[in-house]
Amino acid sequence: MKGFKDLQTVIFPVFWADEGAVIDDENADMYKGMVTTPLLVVDIFIYFIGIACSILGIIVALIFKVKLLLERRRAEKED
């Protein structure tokens, strides 16, 4: 066929092997202890840091707001 003479040859796999494995409960628990549990600890730590930063931001904002109100009252008293 004249239309296909400039095309490159492509090889597709004819056979596909899908392999799997089954592990026993002891090794499953070991895997869970080594991988899943540390990830859970990191997730909890990230939420804790986020909440702590939010609370700190609210406290700092309240302190500056109170300080601003006190300065305004002092300025009104001086006038």
mmCIF file of the N, C-alpha and C atoms, coordinates in Angstrom:
data_MODEL
# 
_entry.id   MODEL 
# 
loop_
_atom_site.group_PDB 
_atom_site.id 
_atom_site.type_symbol 
_atom_site.label_atom_id 
_atom_site.label_alt_id 
_atom_site.label_comp_id 
_atom_site.label_asym_id 
_atom_site.label_entity_id 
_atom_site.label_seq_id 
_atom_site.pdbx_PDB_ins_code 
_atom_site.Cartn_x 
_atom_site.Cartn_y 
_atom_site.Cartn_z 
_atom_site.occupancy 
_atom_site.B_iso_or_equiv 
_atom_site.pdbx_formal_charge 
_atom_site.auth_seq_id 
_atom_site.auth_comp_id 
_atom_site.auth_asym_id 
_atom_site.auth_atom_id 
_atom_site.pdbx_PDB_model_num 
ATOM 1   N N  . MET A 1 1  ? 0.848   -1.178  0.000  1.00 0.00 ? 1  MET A N  1 
ATOM 2   C CA . MET A 1 1  ? 0.000   0.000   0.000  1.00 0.00 ? 1  MET A CA 1 
ATOM 3   C C  . MET A 1 1  ? 0.891   1.238   0.000  1.00 0.00 ? 1  MET A C  1 
ATOM 4   N N  . LYS A 1 2  ? 0.636   2.086   -0.898 1.00 0.00 ? 2  LYS A N  1 
ATOM 5   C CA . LYS A 1 2  ? 1.481   3.257   -1.074 1.00 0.00 ? 2  LYS A CA 1 
ATOM 6   C C  . LYS A 1 2  ? 1.352   4.248   0.078  1.00 0.00 ? 2  LYS A C  1 
ATOM 7   N N  . GLY A 1 3  ? 0.180   4.371   0.707  1.00 0.00 ? 3  GLY A N  1 
ATOM 8   C CA . GLY A 1 3  ? -0.038  5.333   1.788  1.00 0.00 ? 3  GLY A CA 1 
ATOM 9   C C  . GLY A 1 3  ? 0.702   4.985   3.071  1.00 0.00 ? 3  GLY A C  1 
ATOM 10  N N  . PHE A 1 4  ? 1.084   3.728   3.235  1.00 0.00 ? 4  PHE A N  1 
ATOM 11  C CA . PHE A 1 4  ? 1.717   3.290   4.475  1.00 0.00 ? 4  PHE A CA 1 
ATOM 12  C C  . PHE A 1 4  ? 3.220   3.089   4.341  1.00 0.00 ? 4  PHE A C  1 
ATOM 13  N N  . LYS A 1 5  ? 3.819   3.411   3.229  1.00 0.00 ? 5  LYS A N  1 
ATOM 14  C CA . LYS A 1 5  ? 5.229   3.116   3.044  1.00 0.00 ? 5  LYS A CA 1 
ATOM 15  C C  . LYS A 1 5  ? 6.148   4.000   3.895  1.00 0.00 ? 5  LYS A C  1 
ATOM 16  N N  . ASP A 1 6  ? 5.721   5.224   4.302  1.00 0.00 ? 6  ASP A N  1 
ATOM 17  C CA . ASP A 1 6  ? 6.565   6.118   5.109  1.00 0.00 ? 6  ASP A CA 1 
ATOM 18  C C  . ASP A 1 6  ? 6.332   5.972   6.620  1.00 0.00 ? 6  ASP A C  1 
ATOM 19  N N  . LEU A 1 7  ? 5.427   5.122   7.015  1.00 0.00 ? 7  LEU A N  1 
ATOM 20  C CA . LEU A 1 7  ? 5.152   4.921   8.445  1.00 0.00 ? 7  LEU A CA 1 
ATOM 21  C C  . LEU A 1 7  ? 6.206   4.013   9.070  1.00 0.00 ? 7  LEU A C  1 
ATOM 22  N N  . GLN A 1 8  ? 6.512   4.308   10.358 1.00 0.00 ? 8  GLN A N  1 
ATOM 23  C CA . GLN A 1 8  ? 7.473   3.469   11.073 1.00 0.00 ? 8  GLN A CA 1 
ATOM 24  C C  . GLN A 1 8  ? 6.777   2.204   11.559 1.00 0.00 ? 8  GLN A C  1 
ATOM 25  N N  . THR A 1 9  ? 7.563   1.170   11.752 1.00 0.00 ? 9  THR A N  1 
ATOM 26  C CA . THR A 1 9  ? 7.033   -0.087  12.263 1.00 0.00 ? 9  THR A CA 1 
ATOM 27  C C  . THR A 1 9  ? 6.843   0.032   13.765 1.00 0.00 ? 9  THR A C  1 
ATOM 28  N N  . VAL A 1 10 ? 5.668   -0.352  14.248 1.00 0.00 ? 10 VAL A N  1 
ATOM 29  C CA . VAL A 1 10 ? 5.351   -0.312  15.677 1.00 0.00 ? 10 VAL A CA 1 
ATOM 30  C C  . VAL A 1 10 ? 5.018   -1.724  16.117 1.00 0.00 ? 10 VAL A C  1 
ATOM 31  N N  . ILE A 1 11 ? 5.572   -2.108  17.261 1.00 0.00 ? 11 ILE A N  1 
ATOM 32  C CA . ILE A 1 11 ? 5.330   -3.456  17.785 1.00 0.00 ? 11 ILE A CA 1 
ATOM 33  C C  . ILE A 1 11 ? 4.452   -3.334  19.030 1.00 0.00 ? 11 ILE A C  1 
ATOM 34  N N  . PHE A 1 12 ? 3.328   -4.041  19.015 1.00 0.00 ? 12 PHE A N  1 
ATOM 35  C CA . PHE A 1 12 ? 2.425   -4.075  20.159 1.00 0.00 ? 12 PHE A CA 1 
ATOM 36  C C  . PHE A 1 12 ? 2.587   -5.401  20.884 1.00 0.00 ? 12 PHE A C  1 
ATOM 37  N N  . PRO A 1 13 ? 2.436   -5.398  22.206 1.00 0.00 ? 13 PRO A N  1 
ATOM 38  C CA . PRO A 1 13 ? 2.538   -6.675  22.924 1.00 0.00 ? 13 PRO A CA 1 
ATOM 39  C C  . PRO A 1 13 ? 1.334   -7.570  22.601 1.00 0.00 ? 13 PRO A C  1 
ATOM 40  N N  . VAL A 1 14 ? 1.618   -8.818  22.382 1.00 0.00 ? 14 VAL A N  1 
ATOM 41  C CA . VAL A 1 14 ? 0.564   -9.781  22.078 1.00 0.00 ? 14 VAL A CA 1 
ATOM 42  C C  . VAL A 1 14 ? 0.136   -10.492 23.353 1.00 0.00 ? 14 VAL A C  1 
ATOM 43  N N  . PHE A 1 15 ? 1.055   -10.620 24.301 1.00 0.00 ? 15 PHE A N  1 
ATOM 44  C CA . PHE A 1 15 ? 0.786   -11.347 25.541 1.00 0.00 ? 15 PHE A CA 1 
ATOM 45  C C  . PHE A 1 15 ? 1.003   -10.399 26.714 1.00 0.00 ? 15 PHE A C  1 
ATOM 46  N N  . TRP A 1 16 ? 0.089   -10.407 27.662 1.00 0.00 ? 16 TRP A N  1 
ATOM 47  C CA . TRP A 1 16 ? 0.201   -9.557  28.842 1.00 0.00 ? 16 TRP A CA 1 
ATOM 48  C C  . TRP A 1 16 ? 0.111   -10.434 30.076 1.00 0.00 ? 16 TRP A C  1 
ATOM 49  N N  . ALA A 1 17 ? 1.072   -10.277 30.974 1.00 0.00 ? 17 ALA A N  1 
ATOM 50  C CA . ALA A 1 17 ? 1.073   -11.050 32.211 1.00 0.00 ? 17 ALA A CA 1 
ATOM 51  C C  . ALA A 1 17 ? 0.792   -10.109 33.371 1.00 0.00 ? 17 ALA A C  1 
ATOM 52  N N  . ASP A 1 18 ? -0.237  -10.406 34.130 1.00 0.00 ? 18 ASP A N  1 
ATOM 53  C CA . ASP A 1 18 ? -0.591  -9.609  35.298 1.00 0.00 ? 18 ASP A CA 1 
ATOM 54  C C  . ASP A 1 18 ? -0.309  -10.459 36.525 1.00 0.00 ? 18 ASP A C  1 
ATOM 55  N N  . GLU A 1 19 ? 0.645   -9.996  37.324 1.00 0.00 ? 19 GLU A N  1 
ATOM 56  C CA . GLU A 1 19 ? 1.068   -10.788 38.470 1.00 0.00 ? 19 GLU A CA 1 
ATOM 57  C C  . GLU A 1 19 ? 0.556   -10.156 39.753 1.00 0.00 ? 19 GLU A C  1 
ATOM 58  N N  . GLY A 1 20 ? 0.331   -10.953 40.759 1.00 0.00 ? 20 GLY A N  1 
ATOM 59  C CA . GLY A 1 20 ? -0.120  -10.474 42.054 1.00 0.00 ? 20 GLY A CA 1 
ATOM 60  C C  . GLY A 1 20 ? 0.461   -11.341 43.147 1.00 0.00 ? 20 GLY A C  1 
ATOM 61  N N  . ALA A 1 21 ? 0.234   -10.934 44.378 1.00 0.00 ? 21 ALA A N  1 
ATOM 62  C CA . ALA A 1 21 ? 0.748   -11.693 45.511 1.00 0.00 ? 21 ALA A CA 1 
ATOM 63  C C  . ALA A 1 21 ? -0.224  -11.569 46.674 1.00 0.00 ? 21 ALA A C  1 
ATOM 64  N N  . VAL A 1 22 ? -0.219  -12.558 47.520 1.00 0.00 ? 22 VAL A N  1 
ATOM 65  C CA . VAL A 1 22 ? -1.035  -12.570 48.719 1.00 0.00 ? 22 VAL A CA 1 
ATOM 66  C C  . VAL A 1 22 ? -0.085  -12.677 49.900 1.00 0.00 ? 22 VAL A C  1 
ATOM 67  N N  . ILE A 1 23 ? -0.281  -11.813 50.911 1.00 0.00 ? 23 ILE A N  1 
ATOM 68  C CA . ILE A 1 23 ? 0.580   -11.871 52.097 1.00 0.00 ? 23 ILE A CA 1 
ATOM 69  C C  . ILE A 1 23 ? -0.253  -12.313 53.287 1.00 0.00 ? 23 ILE A C  1 
ATOM 70  N N  . ASP A 1 24 ? 0.432   -12.883 54.257 1.00 0.00 ? 24 ASP A N  1 
ATOM 71  C CA . ASP A 1 24 ? -0.272  -13.353 55.446 1.00 0.00 ? 24 ASP A CA 1 
ATOM 72  C C  . ASP A 1 24 ? -0.545  -12.199 56.406 1.00 0.00 ? 24 ASP A C  1 
ATOM 73  N N  . ASP A 1 25 ? -1.299  -12.454 57.445 1.00 0.00 ? 25 ASP A N  1 
ATOM 74  C CA . ASP A 1 25 ? -1.712  -11.407 58.383 1.00 0.00 ? 25 ASP A CA 1 
ATOM 75  C C  . ASP A 1 25 ? -0.528  -10.783 59.110 1.00 0.00 ? 25 ASP A C  1 
ATOM 76  N N  . GLU A 1 26 ? 0.474   -11.579 59.443 1.00 0.00 ? 26 GLU A N  1 
ATOM 77  C CA . GLU A 1 26 ? 1.642   -11.053 60.156 1.00 0.00 ? 26 GLU A CA 1 
ATOM 78  C C  . GLU A 1 26 ? 2.369   -10.001 59.316 1.00 0.00 ? 26 GLU A C  1 
ATOM 79  N N  . ASN A 1 27 ? 2.612   -10.314 58.059 1.00 0.00 ? 27 ASN A N  1 
ATOM 80  C CA . ASN A 1 27 ? 3.286   -9.356  57.180 1.00 0.00 ? 27 ASN A CA 1 
ATOM 81  C C  . ASN A 1 27 ? 2.383   -8.172  56.838 1.00 0.00 ? 27 ASN A C  1 
ATOM 82  N N  . ALA A 1 28 ? 1.076   -8.398  56.772 1.00 0.00 ? 28 ALA A N  1 
ATOM 83  C CA . ALA A 1 28 ? 0.146   -7.290  56.536 1.00 0.00 ? 28 ALA A CA 1 
ATOM 84  C C  . ALA A 1 28 ? 0.179   -6.318  57.709 1.00 0.00 ? 28 ALA A C  1 
ATOM 85  N N  . ASP A 1 29 ? 0.220   -6.837  58.928 1.00 0.00 ? 29 ASP A N  1 
ATOM 86  C CA . ASP A 1 29 ? 0.318   -5.969  60.104 1.00 0.00 ? 29 ASP A CA 1 
ATOM 87  C C  . ASP A 1 29 ? 1.643   -5.222  60.131 1.00 0.00 ? 29 ASP A C  1 
ATOM 88  N N  . MET A 1 30 ? 2.726   -5.902  59.723 1.00 0.00 ? 30 MET A N  1 
ATOM 89  C CA . MET A 1 30 ? 4.026   -5.250  59.678 1.00 0.00 ? 30 MET A CA 1 
ATOM 90  C C  . MET A 1 30 ? 4.016   -4.118  58.646 1.00 0.00 ? 30 MET A C  1 
ATOM 91  N N  . TYR A 1 31 ? 3.417   -4.372  57.488 1.00 0.00 ? 31 TYR A N  1 
ATOM 92  C CA . TYR A 1 31 ? 3.311   -3.332  56.460 1.00 0.00 ? 31 TYR A CA 1 
ATOM 93  C C  . TYR A 1 31 ? 2.496   -2.155  56.974 1.00 0.00 ? 31 TYR A C  1 
ATOM 94  N N  . LYS A 1 32 ? 1.397   -2.456  57.624 1.00 0.00 ? 32 LYS A N  1 
ATOM 95  C CA . LYS A 1 32 ? 0.547   -1.398  58.156 1.00 0.00 ? 32 LYS A CA 1 
ATOM 96  C C  . LYS A 1 32 ? 1.310   -0.574  59.189 1.00 0.00 ? 32 LYS A C  1 
ATOM 97  N N  . GLY A 1 33 ? 2.083   -1.234  60.030 1.00 0.00 ? 33 GLY A N  1 
ATOM 98  C CA . GLY A 1 33 ? 2.853   -0.527  61.038 1.00 0.00 ? 33 GLY A CA 1 
ATOM 99  C C  . GLY A 1 33 ? 3.964   0.328   60.449 1.00 0.00 ? 33 GLY A C  1 
ATOM 100 N N  . MET A 1 34 ? 4.524   -0.113  59.339 1.00 0.00 ? 34 MET A N  1 
ATOM 101 C CA . MET A 1 34 ? 5.646   0.605   58.740 1.00 0.00 ? 34 MET A CA 1 
ATOM 102 C C  . MET A 1 34 ? 5.204   1.721   57.794 1.00 0.00 ? 34 MET A C  1 
ATOM 103 N N  . VAL A 1 35 ? 4.039   1.608   57.177 1.00 0.00 ? 35 VAL A N  1 
ATOM 104 C CA . VAL A 1 35 ? 3.636   2.566   56.158 1.00 0.00 ? 35 VAL A CA 1 
ATOM 105 C C  . VAL A 1 35 ? 2.405   3.363   56.564 1.00 0.00 ? 35 VAL A C  1 
ATOM 106 N N  . THR A 1 36 ? 1.335   2.687   56.899 1.00 0.00 ? 36 THR A N  1 
ATOM 107 C CA . THR A 1 36 ? 0.059   3.361   57.147 1.00 0.00 ? 36 THR A CA 1 
ATOM 108 C C  . THR A 1 36 ? 0.072   4.184   58.428 1.00 0.00 ? 36 THR A C  1 
ATOM 109 N N  . THR A 1 37 ? 0.590   3.648   59.502 1.00 0.00 ? 37 THR A N  1 
ATOM 110 C CA . THR A 1 37 ? 0.581   4.349   60.783 1.00 0.00 ? 37 THR A CA 1 
ATOM 111 C C  . THR A 1 37 ? 1.404   5.640   60.753 1.00 0.00 ? 37 THR A C  1 
ATOM 112 N N  . PRO A 1 38 ? 2.631   5.639   60.211 1.00 0.00 ? 38 PRO A N  1 
ATOM 113 C CA . PRO A 1 38 ? 3.356   6.913   60.131 1.00 0.00 ? 38 PRO A CA 1 
ATOM 114 C C  . PRO A 1 38 ? 2.643   7.963   59.278 1.00 0.00 ? 38 PRO A C  1 
ATOM 115 N N  . LEU A 1 39 ? 1.986   7.552   58.200 1.00 0.00 ? 39 LEU A N  1 
ATOM 116 C CA . LEU A 1 39 ? 1.231   8.508   57.395 1.00 0.00 ? 39 LEU A CA 1 
ATOM 117 C C  . LEU A 1 39 ? 0.074   9.098   58.177 1.00 0.00 ? 39 LEU A C  1 
ATOM 118 N N  . LEU A 1 40 ? -0.576  8.293   59.000 1.00 0.00 ? 40 LEU A N  1 
ATOM 119 C CA . LEU A 1 40 ? -1.665  8.784   59.840 1.00 0.00 ? 40 LEU A CA 1 
ATOM 120 C C  . LEU A 1 40 ? -1.149  9.789   60.860 1.00 0.00 ? 40 LEU A C  1 
ATOM 121 N N  . VAL A 1 41 ? 0.007   9.514   61.433 1.00 0.00 ? 41 VAL A N  1 
ATOM 122 C CA . VAL A 1 41 ? 0.612   10.438  62.402 1.00 0.00 ? 41 VAL A CA 1 
ATOM 123 C C  . VAL A 1 41 ? 0.941   11.771  61.729 1.00 0.00 ? 41 VAL A C  1 
ATOM 124 N N  . VAL A 1 42 ? 1.467   11.727  60.518 1.00 0.00 ? 42 VAL A N  1 
ATOM 125 C CA . VAL A 1 42 ? 1.790   12.952  59.794 1.00 0.00 ? 42 VAL A CA 1 
ATOM 126 C C  . VAL A 1 42 ? 0.519   13.734  59.484 1.00 0.00 ? 42 VAL A C  1 
ATOM 127 N N  . ASP A 1 43 ? -0.541  13.050  59.078 1.00 0.00 ? 43 ASP A N  1 
ATOM 128 C CA . ASP A 1 43 ? -1.806  13.734  58.803 1.00 0.00 ? 43 ASP A CA 1 
ATOM 129 C C  . ASP A 1 43 ? -2.348  14.432  60.046 1.00 0.00 ? 43 ASP A C  1 
ATOM 130 N N  . ILE A 1 44 ? -2.317  13.751  61.174 1.00 0.00 ? 44 ILE A N  1 
ATOM 131 C CA . ILE A 1 44 ? -2.787  14.346  62.427 1.00 0.00 ? 44 ILE A CA 1 
ATOM 132 C C  . ILE A 1 44 ? -1.922  15.547  62.793 1.00 0.00 ? 44 ILE A C  1 
ATOM 133 N N  . PHE A 1 45 ? -0.606  15.440  62.617 1.00 0.00 ? 45 PHE A N  1 
ATOM 134 C CA . PHE A 1 45 ? 0.309   16.535  62.932 1.00 0.00 ? 45 PHE A CA 1 
ATOM 135 C C  . PHE A 1 45 ? 0.029   17.747  62.052 1.00 0.00 ? 45 PHE A C  1 
ATOM 136 N N  . ILE A 1 46 ? -0.262  17.522  60.769 1.00 0.00 ? 46 ILE A N  1 
ATOM 137 C CA . ILE A 1 46 ? -0.558  18.632  59.863 1.00 0.00 ? 46 ILE A CA 1 
ATOM 138 C C  . ILE A 1 46 ? -1.826  19.348  60.290 1.00 0.00 ? 46 ILE A C  1 
ATOM 139 N N  . TYR A 1 47 ? -2.869  18.594  60.658 1.00 0.00 ? 47 TYR A N  1 
ATOM 140 C CA . TYR A 1 47 ? -4.100  19.228  61.142 1.00 0.00 ? 47 TYR A CA 1 
ATOM 141 C C  . TYR A 1 47 ? -3.840  20.009  62.422 1.00 0.00 ? 47 TYR A C  1 
ATOM 142 N N  . PHE A 1 48 ? -3.029  19.454  63.325 1.00 0.00 ? 48 PHE A N  1 
ATOM 143 C CA . PHE A 1 48 ? -2.708  20.131  64.572 1.00 0.00 ? 48 PHE A CA 1 
ATOM 144 C C  . PHE A 1 48 ? -1.988  21.446  64.302 1.00 0.00 ? 48 PHE A C  1 
ATOM 145 N N  . ILE A 1 49 ? -1.018  21.435  63.406 1.00 0.00 ? 49 ILE A N  1 
ATOM 146 C CA . ILE A 1 49 ? -0.281  22.656  63.059 1.00 0.00 ? 49 ILE A CA 1 
ATOM 147 C C  . ILE A 1 49 ? -1.223  23.683  62.452 1.00 0.00 ? 49 ILE A C  1 
ATOM 148 N N  . GLY A 1 50 ? -2.131  23.259  61.579 1.00 0.00 ? 50 GLY A N  1 
ATOM 149 C CA . GLY A 1 50 ? -3.087  24.178  60.973 1.00 0.00 ? 50 GLY A CA 1 
ATOM 150 C C  . GLY A 1 50 ? -3.999  24.817  61.993 1.00 0.00 ? 50 GLY A C  1 
ATOM 151 N N  . ILE A 1 51 ? -4.509  24.020  62.921 1.00 0.00 ? 51 ILE A N  1 
ATOM 152 C CA . ILE A 1 51 ? -5.388  24.560  63.971 1.00 0.00 ? 51 ILE A CA 1 
ATOM 153 C C  . ILE A 1 51 ? -4.612  25.482  64.888 1.00 0.00 ? 51 ILE A C  1 
ATOM 154 N N  . ALA A 1 52 ? -3.392  25.108  65.260 1.00 0.00 ? 52 ALA A N  1 
ATOM 155 C CA . ALA A 1 52 ? -2.582  25.938  66.144 1.00 0.00 ? 52 ALA A CA 1 
ATOM 156 C C  . ALA A 1 52 ? -2.256  27.287  65.494 1.00 0.00 ? 52 ALA A C  1 
ATOM 157 N N  . CYS A 1 53 ? -1.921  27.276  64.217 1.00 0.00 ? 53 CYS A N  1 
ATOM 158 C CA . CYS A 1 53 ? -1.634  28.533  63.515 1.00 0.00 ? 53 CYS A CA 1 
ATOM 159 C C  . CYS A 1 53 ? -2.885  29.403  63.410 1.00 0.00 ? 53 CYS A C  1 
ATOM 160 N N  . SER A 1 54 ? -4.023  28.789  63.194 1.00 0.00 ? 54 SER A N  1 
ATOM 161 C CA . SER A 1 54 ? -5.272  29.553  63.127 1.00 0.00 ? 54 SER A CA 1 
ATOM 162 C C  . SER A 1 54 ? -5.585  30.209  64.464 1.00 0.00 ? 54 SER A C  1 
ATOM 163 N N  . ILE A 1 55 ? -5.457  29.458  65.534 1.00 0.00 ? 55 ILE A N  1 
ATOM 164 C CA . ILE A 1 55 ? -5.709  30.014  66.862 1.00 0.00 ? 55 ILE A CA 1 
ATOM 165 C C  . ILE A 1 55 ? -4.722  31.129  67.172 1.00 0.00 ? 55 ILE A C  1 
ATOM 166 N N  . LEU A 1 56 ? -3.461  30.924  66.843 1.00 0.00 ? 56 LEU A N  1 
ATOM 167 C CA . LEU A 1 56 ? -2.453  31.962  67.066 1.00 0.00 ? 56 LEU A CA 1 
ATOM 168 C C  . LEU A 1 56 ? -2.780  33.217  66.266 1.00 0.00 ? 56 LEU A C  1 
ATOM 169 N N  . GLY A 1 57 ? -3.202  33.061  65.028 1.00 0.00 ? 57 GLY A N  1 
ATOM 170 C CA . GLY A 1 57 ? -3.578  34.208  64.204 1.00 0.00 ? 57 GLY A CA 1 
ATOM 171 C C  . GLY A 1 57 ? -4.755  34.969  64.787 1.00 0.00 ? 57 GLY A C  1 
ATOM 172 N N  . ILE A 1 58 ? -5.741  34.245  65.299 1.00 0.00 ? 58 ILE A N  1 
ATOM 173 C CA . ILE A 1 58 ? -6.899  34.901  65.926 1.00 0.00 ? 58 ILE A CA 1 
ATOM 174 C C  . ILE A 1 58 ? -6.480  35.664  67.173 1.00 0.00 ? 58 ILE A C  1 
ATOM 175 N N  . ILE A 1 59 ? -5.621  35.062  67.977 1.00 0.00 ? 59 ILE A N  1 
ATOM 176 C CA . ILE A 1 59 ? -5.155  35.732  69.203 1.00 0.00 ? 59 ILE A CA 1 
ATOM 177 C C  . ILE A 1 59 ? -4.374  36.997  68.853 1.00 0.00 ? 59 ILE A C  1 
ATOM 178 N N  . VAL A 1 60 ? -3.482  36.917  67.881 1.00 0.00 ? 60 VAL A N  1 
ATOM 179 C CA . VAL A 1 60 ? -2.696  38.091  67.479 1.00 0.00 ? 60 VAL A CA 1 
ATOM 180 C C  . VAL A 1 60 ? -3.624  39.184  66.941 1.00 0.00 ? 60 VAL A C  1 
ATOM 181 N N  . ALA A 1 61 ? -4.612  38.805  66.141 1.00 0.00 ? 61 ALA A N  1 
ATOM 182 C CA . ALA A 1 61 ? -5.554  39.790  65.609 1.00 0.00 ? 61 ALA A CA 1 
ATOM 183 C C  . ALA A 1 61 ? -6.334  40.459  66.736 1.00 0.00 ? 61 ALA A C  1 
ATOM 184 N N  . LEU A 1 62 ? -6.756  39.694  67.730 1.00 0.00 ? 62 LEU A N  1 
ATOM 185 C CA . LEU A 1 62 ? -7.483  40.269  68.870 1.00 0.00 ? 62 LEU A CA 1 
ATOM 186 C C  . LEU A 1 62 ? -6.599  41.210  69.678 1.00 0.00 ? 62 LEU A C  1 
ATOM 187 N N  . ILE A 1 63 ? -5.343  40.838  69.860 1.00 0.00 ? 63 ILE A N  1 
ATOM 188 C CA . ILE A 1 63 ? -4.419  41.702  70.602 1.00 0.00 ? 63 ILE A CA 1 
ATOM 189 C C  . ILE A 1 63 ? -4.245  43.031  69.878 1.00 0.00 ? 63 ILE A C  1 
ATOM 190 N N  . PHE A 1 64 ? -4.043  42.992  68.571 1.00 0.00 ? 64 PHE A N  1 
ATOM 191 C CA . PHE A 1 64 ? -3.884  44.241  67.822 1.00 0.00 ? 64 PHE A CA 1 
ATOM 192 C C  . PHE A 1 64 ? -5.167  45.061  67.815 1.00 0.00 ? 64 PHE A C  1 
ATOM 193 N N  . LYS A 1 65 ? -6.319  44.408  67.771 1.00 0.00 ? 65 LYS A N  1 
ATOM 194 C CA . LYS A 1 65 ? -7.594  45.122  67.795 1.00 0.00 ? 65 LYS A CA 1 
ATOM 195 C C  . LYS A 1 65 ? -7.782  45.825  69.138 1.00 0.00 ? 65 LYS A C  1 
ATOM 196 N N  . VAL A 1 66 ? -7.488  45.133  70.235 1.00 0.00 ? 66 VAL A N  1 
ATOM 197 C CA . VAL A 1 66 ? -7.603  45.735  71.568 1.00 0.00 ? 66 VAL A CA 1 
ATOM 198 C C  . VAL A 1 66 ? -6.620  46.886  71.703 1.00 0.00 ? 66 VAL A C  1 
ATOM 199 N N  . LYS A 1 67 ? -5.402  46.699  71.217 1.00 0.00 ? 67 LYS A N  1 
ATOM 200 C CA . LYS A 1 67 ? -4.397  47.754  71.285 1.00 0.00 ? 67 LYS A CA 1 
ATOM 201 C C  . LYS A 1 67 ? -4.855  48.981  70.494 1.00 0.00 ? 67 LYS A C  1 
ATOM 202 N N  . LEU A 1 68 ? -5.426  48.774  69.321 1.00 0.00 ? 68 LEU A N  1 
ATOM 203 C CA . LEU A 1 68 ? -5.928  49.877  68.505 1.00 0.00 ? 68 LEU A CA 1 
ATOM 204 C C  . LEU A 1 68 ? -7.067  50.610  69.215 1.00 0.00 ? 68 LEU A C  1 
ATOM 205 N N  . LEU A 1 69 ? -7.985  49.871  69.814 1.00 0.00 ? 69 LEU A N  1 
ATOM 206 C CA . LEU A 1 69 ? -9.090  50.503  70.545 1.00 0.00 ? 69 LEU A CA 1 
ATOM 207 C C  . LEU A 1 69 ? -8.586  51.310  71.736 1.00 0.00 ? 69 LEU A C  1 
ATOM 208 N N  . LEU A 1 70 ? -7.600  50.774  72.458 1.00 0.00 ? 70 LEU A N  1 
ATOM 209 C CA . LEU A 1 70 ? -7.052  51.508  73.604 1.00 0.00 ? 70 LEU A CA 1 
ATOM 210 C C  . LEU A 1 70 ? -6.353  52.785  73.147 1.00 0.00 ? 70 LEU A C  1 
ATOM 211 N N  . GLU A 1 71 ? -5.646  52.752  72.046 1.00 0.00 ? 71 GLU A N  1 
ATOM 212 C CA . GLU A 1 71 ? -4.987  53.960  71.533 1.00 0.00 ? 71 GLU A CA 1 
ATOM 213 C C  . GLU A 1 71 ? -6.008  54.996  71.084 1.00 0.00 ? 71 GLU A C  1 
ATOM 214 N N  . ARG A 1 72 ? -7.104  54.563  70.498 1.00 0.00 ? 72 ARG A N  1 
ATOM 215 C CA . ARG A 1 72 ? -8.161  55.499  70.094 1.00 0.00 ? 72 ARG A CA 1 
ATOM 216 C C  . ARG A 1 72 ? -8.796  56.163  71.314 1.00 0.00 ? 72 ARG A C  1 
ATOM 217 N N  . ARG A 1 73 ? -9.033  55.405  72.352 1.00 0.00 ? 73 ARG A N  1 
ATOM 218 C CA . ARG A 1 73 ? -9.627  55.981  73.572 1.00 0.00 ? 73 ARG A CA 1 
ATOM 219 C C  . ARG A 1 73 ? -8.683  57.000  74.205 1.00 0.00 ? 73 ARG A C  1 
ATOM 220 N N  . ARG A 1 74 ? -7.389  56.669  74.223 1.00 0.00 ? 74 ARG A N  1 
ATOM 221 C CA . ARG A 1 74 ? -6.413  57.613  74.786 1.00 0.00 ? 74 ARG A CA 1 
ATOM 222 C C  . ARG A 1 74 ? -6.378  58.898  73.949 1.00 0.00 ? 74 ARG A C  1 
ATOM 223 N N  . ALA A 1 75 ? -6.445  58.752  72.626 1.00 0.00 ? 75 ALA A N  1 
ATOM 224 C CA . ALA A 1 75 ? -6.436  59.921  71.754 1.00 0.00 ? 75 ALA A CA 1 
ATOM 225 C C  . ALA A 1 75 ? -7.694  60.756  71.949 1.00 0.00 ? 75 ALA A C  1 
ATOM 226 N N  . GLU A 1 76 ? -8.843  60.125  72.178 1.00 0.00 ? 76 GLU A N  1 
ATOM 227 C CA . GLU A 1 76 ? -10.095 60.863  72.414 1.00 0.00 ? 76 GLU A CA 1 
ATOM 228 C C  . GLU A 1 76 ? -10.045 61.605  73.751 1.00 0.00 ? 76 GLU A C  1 
ATOM 229 N N  . LYS A 1 77 ? -9.429  61.003  74.748 1.00 0.00 ? 77 LYS A N  1 
ATOM 230 C CA . LYS A 1 77 ? -9.339  61.643  76.055 1.00 0.00 ? 77 LYS A CA 1 
ATOM 231 C C  . LYS A 1 77 ? -8.411  62.861  76.005 1.00 0.00 ? 77 LYS A C  1 
ATOM 232 N N  . GLU A 1 78 ? -7.364  62.772  75.196 1.00 0.00 ? 78 GLU A N  1 
ATOM 233 C CA . GLU A 1 78 ? -6.425  63.889  75.094 1.00 0.00 ? 78 GLU A CA 1 
ATOM 234 C C  . GLU A 1 78 ? -7.027  65.075  74.365 1.00 0.00 ? 78 GLU A C  1 
ATOM 235 N N  . ASP A 1 79 ? -7.979  64.834  73.463 1.00 0.00 ? 79 ASP A N  1 
ATOM 236 C CA . ASP A 1 79 ? -8.608  65.920  72.709 1.00 0.00 ? 79 ASP A CA 1 
ATOM 237 C C  . ASP A 1 79 ? -9.570  66.627  73.552 1.00 0.00 ? 79 ASP A C  1 
# 
